[in-house]
Amino acid sequence: MSRPRPLGPRRLNEPRPARVRTAAGGRPVTIDGRTVEAVRETWLVEDRWWTVRPLRRRYWEVVTTCGRDLVVFRELDTAHPPGWFAQR
């Protein structure tokens, strides 16, 4: 028997925990066992600084050796769970 789907909107592109190995400077070299071929871009997001849970993340858009495009980020603020997360 299948579980009923929850009513209402659902969040798209929900971040999921990722296993990331990094090089010097924090650049990802593997993501969930996939080797990173190239870094397309990196950016820093700082938002909600006026709240009790500010958002501070370093994002990386990368291409793996199999040609897959991935976006990963690392939480930089202690108000959020530490670690790496993947989207897309």
Secondary structure, 3 states (H helix, E strand, C coil): CCCCCCCCCCCCCCCEECCEEECHHHCEEEECCEEEEEEEEEEEEEECCCCCCCEEEEEEEEEECCCCEEEEEEECCCCCCCCEEEEC
